[in-house]
């Protein structure tokens, strides 16, 4: 009887251990590349192909690193509900613009997000994704924008990782398709995950504000003018 009891305890412990590992949030790096559909100017696709975005993801947070002439870092922290853009500008240093949970809640009072979850599927970088049609409505102007998302539930990210860009979306988008007008043409801008690398070494410190970054309100006036007054109310 004792041996049976001990065996059951060992099995129960193993099940709990496996379950704990299975539920551990995804940590790793995702590379996104951009392209355009429906465009006649080859230069547009050439320019977009140079805009590779490297995402570092862990649980409810992500960090996006991108270079567009200046270094751009975006940090979205789904735990603290803060969204920060850091600009590294040669000759000036690093400056950040941050939106707090209060700012984001204010945004949600004037913007409506709706999701239509479809059964259409495709595989992106080894992960099964389903098509989700997102409709974003500006409640002040009644303007609407429709975005096609290809969302996976296999990655195991946190439930709050989409809090800023796609509030309450279930899963994680590995591809977005957004229609825009460029030079008089209706163009679809596509951002697709081309490489996903799990990495257990990703730490929470990756999602902290760089120590040498200053609030954009402290930036020189000439820099504010150069960037079109970003960060000002």
Backbone torsions as a table, in degrees:
resi	resn	phi	psi	omega
1	UNK	NA	-43.8	179.3
2	UNK	-63.3	-41.5	179.8
3	UNK	-62.3	-41.5	178.6
4	UNK	-62.5	-42.8	-179.7
5	UNK	-63.5	-44.4	179.5
6	UNK	-63.3	-40.1	179.0
7	UNK	-62.1	-42.9	179.4
8	UNK	-63.3	-37.8	179.0
9	UNK	-66.4	-40.3	178.5
10	UNK	-63.1	-45.7	179.5
11	UNK	-61.9	-43.4	179.9
12	UNK	-61.6	-40.5	179.0
13	UNK	-64.4	-41.5	179.1
14	UNK	-63.7	-42.2	179.7
15	UNK	-62.3	-44.4	-180.0
16	UNK	-63.3	-39.0	179.9
17	UNK	-65.4	-46.9	178.4
18	UNK	-61.5	-42.5	179.6
19	UNK	-61.6	-40.5	-179.5
20	UNK	-63.5	-41.3	178.0
21	UNK	-66.5	-39.3	-178.2
22	UNK	-64.9	-30.9	-176.1
23	UNK	-90.4	-4.8	-178.3
24	UNK	-65.1	128.7	-177.5
25	UNK	-60.1	151.8	179.1
26	UNK	-64.0	139.8	171.2
27	UNK	-135.8	130.5	-179.7
28	UNK	167.5	-162.4	-176.4
29	UNK	-128.3	138.8	-178.3
30	UNK	-126.8	127.5	177.7
31	UNK	-99.9	126.2	176.9
32	UNK	-111.8	139.8	175.2
33	UNK	-123.1	153.4	-175.3
34	UNK	-113.7	150.7	175.6
35	UNK	-153.1	172.6	180.0
36	UNK	-130.5	138.6	177.0
37	UNK	-114.3	141.5	178.4
38	UNK	81.9	21.5	-178.7
39	UNK	-110.8	139.0	-179.0
40	UNK	-94.8	-19.5	-178.5
41	UNK	-87.4	111.5	-178.1
42	UNK	-64.8	-21.2	-179.4
43	UNK	-65.7	-29.1	-179.2
44	UNK	-65.8	-46.8	178.3
45	UNK	-65.8	-33.8	178.6
46	UNK	-64.3	-41.2	179.3
47	UNK	-68.6	-41.8	-179.0
48	UNK	-66.4	-35.5	-177.9
49	UNK	-64.1	-19.9	179.1
50	UNK	-84.0	-10.8	-175.5
51	UNK	-95.5	71.4	176.8
52	UNK	-83.1	134.9	-179.7
53	UNK	-114.8	128.4	179.2
54	UNK	-105.3	116.7	179.3
55	UNK	-102.7	131.2	169.2
56	UNK	-105.4	122.7	-171.7
57	UNK	-123.6	139.1	172.1
58	UNK	-154.1	114.9	177.4
59	UNK	60.1	-115.0	-177.5
60	UNK	-94.2	5.5	-173.1
61	UNK	-125.0	153.0	171.8
62	UNK	-145.3	155.1	174.8
63	UNK	-127.6	129.3	179.3
64	UNK	-113.8	127.3	177.5
65	UNK	-112.2	131.1	-177.3
66	UNK	-152.1	147.5	176.7
67	UNK	-118.0	121.8	178.0
68	UNK	-127.0	46.2	-172.8
69	UNK	93.2	-35.2	169.2
70	UNK	-122.1	156.4	177.2
71	UNK	-78.3	126.7	179.4
72	UNK	-118.8	123.6	175.9
73	UNK	-120.4	128.9	175.5
74	UNK	-116.6	129.3	178.2
75	UNK	-122.8	117.1	177.0
76	UNK	-111.2	116.1	-178.3
77	UNK	-109.4	103.9	-177.4
78	UNK	-73.3	-11.3	177.3
79	UNK	-82.9	-46.7	179.1
80	UNK	-90.4	-8.4	-178.1
81	UNK	57.4	49.8	174.4
82	UNK	-121.9	147.1	-179.2
83	UNK	-130.3	118.5	-172.2
84	UNK	-126.9	133.2	173.9
85	UNK	-112.0	125.5	-178.9
86	UNK	-114.8	126.6	-179.7
87	UNK	-109.4	123.4	175.0
88	UNK	-102.9	107.0	-171.0
89	UNK	-113.2	119.8	-178.4
90	UNK	-53.2	130.8	178.1
91	UNK	87.9	-11.0	-178.3
92	UNK	-122.2	-28.5	-176.7
93	UNK	100.7	-158.3	-176.4
94	UNK	-109.2	135.1	176.8
95	UNK	-133.8	145.9	-177.6
96	UNK	-124.6	151.8	174.4
97	UNK	-124.3	122.8	-174.5
98	UNK	-122.8	137.9	172.4
99	UNK	-109.7	127.6	-178.8
100	UNK	-89.7	176.5	177.6
101	UNK	-58.5	-36.7	178.5
102	UNK	-63.7	-42.9	177.9
103	UNK	-62.2	-41.5	-177.3
104	UNK	-68.9	-39.4	177.3
105	UNK	-63.6	-36.6	177.1
106	UNK	-62.8	-40.8	178.4
107	UNK	-60.7	-38.0	-177.2
108	UNK	-71.1	-17.1	177.2
109	UNK	-78.6	-17.4	-179.3
110	UNK	-114.7	-1.2	-179.3
111	UNK	-132.1	133.8	180.0
112	UNK	-112.1	131.5	178.7
113	UNK	-114.4	126.2	177.9
114	UNK	-127.4	143.2	-177.3
115	UNK	-127.0	131.8	173.4
116	UNK	-110.4	110.2	-178.7
117	UNK	-87.5	118.8	-177.2
118	UNK	-103.4	173.9	178.4
119	UNK	-95.3	-2.8	-178.7
120	UNK	-68.4	133.2	-174.5
121	UNK	-128.4	154.6	166.4
122	UNK	-158.7	160.4	-177.5
123	UNK	-101.8	130.9	179.4
124	UNK	-125.5	120.3	179.8
125	UNK	50.7	36.9	175.9
126	UNK	88.8	0.1	-179.1
127	UNK	-114.9	133.4	179.1
128	UNK	-72.3	129.5	-178.3
129	UNK	-124.3	150.7	173.9
130	UNK	-116.2	146.9	-178.5
131	UNK	-77.2	129.1	176.4
132	UNK	-125.2	129.1	178.3
133	UNK	-99.0	117.0	-178.4
134	UNK	-102.4	130.2	174.8
135	UNK	-115.2	122.0	-179.8
136	UNK	-109.9	123.5	-176.9
137	UNK	-118.5	126.4	172.5
138	UNK	-81.0	110.0	-173.8
139	UNK	-71.4	-13.7	178.8
140	UNK	-87.7	-35.1	-178.4
141	UNK	-110.3	-9.5	-175.9
142	UNK	66.1	12.4	176.1
143	UNK	-71.9	141.0	-178.1
144	UNK	-122.1	147.4	175.4
145	UNK	-136.0	134.5	-180.0
146	UNK	-111.1	130.3	179.6
147	UNK	-124.9	135.2	175.5
148	UNK	-94.9	125.1	178.9
149	UNK	-115.3	139.0	172.0
150	UNK	-109.6	109.3	-166.0
151	UNK	-112.5	135.0	176.2
152	UNK	-110.4	145.3	173.1
153	UNK	-110.1	10.6	-177.2
154	UNK	-94.6	-11.0	-173.5
155	UNK	-78.2	-32.2	178.2
156	UNK	80.9	34.1	176.4
157	UNK	-78.2	172.2	179.2
158	UNK	-72.2	158.4	-178.2
159	UNK	-67.4	-22.2	-174.8
160	UNK	-104.6	12.8	-175.7
161	UNK	-67.6	-24.4	-177.9
162	UNK	-94.1	14.1	-168.6
163	UNK	-57.2	-28.8	-175.4
164	UNK	-94.6	-53.7	-173.8
165	UNK	-82.7	-37.5	-178.3
166	UNK	-136.3	72.1	-175.3
167	UNK	-55.4	132.1	175.8
168	UNK	71.6	6.8	175.2
169	UNK	-66.6	135.4	178.7
170	UNK	-92.0	125.4	-178.5
171	UNK	97.0	-168.7	-176.8
172	UNK	-131.7	127.3	-178.3
173	UNK	-76.6	123.6	176.1
174	UNK	-100.0	-3.0	175.5
175	UNK	-156.2	136.4	173.9
176	UNK	-126.6	141.4	178.7
177	UNK	-125.3	113.4	-175.6
178	UNK	-122.3	127.8	179.7
179	UNK	-86.5	133.8	177.7
180	UNK	-141.1	158.7	175.2
181	UNK	-98.3	121.1	178.5
182	UNK	-127.1	119.4	-179.3
183	UNK	52.5	39.5	176.6
184	UNK	83.2	1.4	179.7
185	UNK	-108.0	143.9	173.6
186	UNK	-82.6	108.9	-174.1
187	UNK	-116.1	141.6	174.7
188	UNK	-103.8	116.7	177.5
189	UNK	-88.0	122.9	-176.2
190	UNK	-113.8	127.8	175.3
191	UNK	-118.1	117.1	-171.7
192	UNK	-126.1	139.1	175.1
193	UNK	-75.2	119.3	-177.8
194	UNK	-106.0	-12.5	-179.1
195	UNK	-153.6	127.6	178.3
196	UNK	-127.2	119.1	-176.7
197	UNK	-125.5	105.6	174.7
198	UNK	-61.1	142.1	-178.0
199	UNK	-149.2	105.9	-178.5
200	UNK	-69.9	-11.0	-178.1
201	UNK	-84.1	-5.3	177.4
202	UNK	-63.2	130.0	-177.4
203	UNK	-115.3	160.7	179.7
204	UNK	-62.0	-23.8	-179.6
205	UNK	-65.2	-19.5	178.6
206	UNK	-65.6	-18.1	-175.4
207	UNK	-109.0	18.0	176.8
208	UNK	-93.5	154.0	176.9
209	UNK	-67.0	130.7	178.3
210	UNK	-56.1	139.0	-175.3
211	UNK	-63.6	-27.1	-177.5
212	UNK	-93.5	8.7	179.3
213	UNK	-88.6	139.4	179.6
214	UNK	-112.5	154.0	175.7
215	UNK	-61.9	138.8	-175.8
216	UNK	-61.5	-23.1	178.4
217	UNK	-64.0	-19.4	179.6
218	UNK	-91.6	-1.2	-177.5
219	UNK	-69.7	150.7	176.0
220	UNK	-58.6	148.1	-178.1
221	UNK	-59.2	-35.9	-179.3
222	UNK	-65.0	-33.0	178.1
223	UNK	-71.4	-40.0	177.4
224	UNK	-61.0	-41.5	179.7
225	UNK	-67.0	-39.4	179.7
226	UNK	-60.5	-36.8	-177.8
227	UNK	-97.2	14.1	174.3
228	UNK	74.8	25.3	176.7
229	UNK	74.2	23.4	-180.0
230	UNK	-57.6	141.9	176.7
231	UNK	91.5	-12.4	178.6
232	UNK	-88.1	148.1	-179.7
233	UNK	-78.7	NA	NA
